Amino acid sequence: MSDFTEARAAYDAAVDEMADAVAALSNTDEDSDLDALEERARKAEAEVERREKIIERLEKIEEARSSAPVLTPAEEPRVAVVSEERTYRPDGRTSFFRDLITAKNDRDAMDRLMRHRAETEERDVSSASNGFIPPVYLSQYMVEVPRAGRPFADVTPKAALPASGTSFTLPKVATGAAVAAQTDGGSVQETDPTTSTVTTYVRTVAGQVDISQQLLDRSDPSFDAVVFRDLLNAYDSEVDRQLLVGASGSNEHVGLANVASINTVTYTDASPTAAEALPKIYDAIQKIASTRYMYPTHIVMHPRRAAFFAAGLSSTFPLFQQGGLNQAAGEQNGGVVGTIAGLPVVIDANIPTNLGAGTNQDTIYVVHMPDLVLMEAEIRTRVMEQPLSDTLEVRLQVFGYSAFASERYAKGIAAIDGTGLVTPAF
């Protein structure tokens, strides 16, 4: 048996092992050791890569042994430019997620996945199932359900989520030391600090969709990809909502609205205007500076409030600067405010608009953002056939772990509420 034949046989065995590992990971149940299954899949994938490189080296050796053709002056080298199409593309008849499901028993499906993996090695994407990256076209051409996204989460300072643990305890100095004037021979001021802790919990956000095997097999190849993408968009929006208004008692992150002892400003106004609301924002700014002793960095508000402020006028000039206009308290363009008092405005539709006695109010948050920390792990996707095998259905699942340290400095947050923030009139 030649070296190449042996290398090819070893590669085929590695591919079989990887197919088994992918299938085992896709068919997990509550009793499965997910970490062990993932480790097996990673090792199998690494072995396939190693075997591929061996075959490539043998092929190059074989090419080097072949004598190159000699060109005479009358001959011209012929160059063929080949542009190979992507394995998974919008007009193709194969589906990335369908191949994930059938790879165990379908060598062609496994070959397509491996080919696709080689095509996308340069992409910086890490949220795909079992190390396989979803095709680029899924995000380029998809018609999605409108969702609010994660504007606030995107600007929140990030840290890596520790690999283990369901909660993290942060030490906190509750009351600090003290100093005082000291006279000759007098006692030195002695005040011992007291400490406490702040606990941050790891929360799970998850969603799933059950689709029939017939729909998976017989529909347009991109349908299952549309479902996964919609789950991912829903995941992002839900995480963002929790960072703003989540309640710990509901196994959610403690959102800004539910952090204890934050600064509050009440804006009461039967006929609110942007000019009358502006001093309330400055009040929130000074409260953070006076109690947290740091200046806020961001203002967070709903799109309707941002547009209301952008439309506001003072008695003699636009309240918010646009273009070359001067003497303004901030700037606006595109129909919404961009800055107020020099602070960037984060516009987030996940802020509720059904608050207050009339269920028609929203909230404005002023925040010293470095006080907050969002720790996120990779979003994970799973395809499972076994739970619904008796009805010939397949379960598509998305989930992720994250922790939000929102309670480190309560006074770094200020919330503006009241009747002045009812549904605006334009």
Order of alpha helices (4+ residues) and beta strands (2+ residues): alpha-alpha-alpha-alpha-alpha-alpha-beta-beta-beta-alpha-alpha-beta-alpha-beta-alpha-beta-beta-beta-beta-beta-beta-beta-beta
